[in-house]
Amino acid sequence: MRKLLILDRFEGDTALIEYTDNNENVVIIKADISSISSKVKEGDVLMCNDGIYSTDYEATEIRREKLNRRLRRMRKNNR
């Protein structure tokens, strides 16, 4: 199974990238901002090629749609 790398946030010159390991632990990778494509936004699903992280647009869209559906269900259930 492929790791789902997600850009959590930027802190100065560092990008914090998270993924869940095989034991369901959240792991944080600290990457220098120079290894991040300038088009990457917080919350994007990333792919890494030759040490450079860039957005996996298809996976990002699927993840955002899944999160939006979950949010709509939660709002509906809280009415």
Summary of the structure (lengths in Angstrom):
residues: 79
radius of gyration: 14.2
end to end distance: 37.5
largest distance: 48.3
contacts: 186
relative contact order: 0.17
helix: 30%
strand: 39%
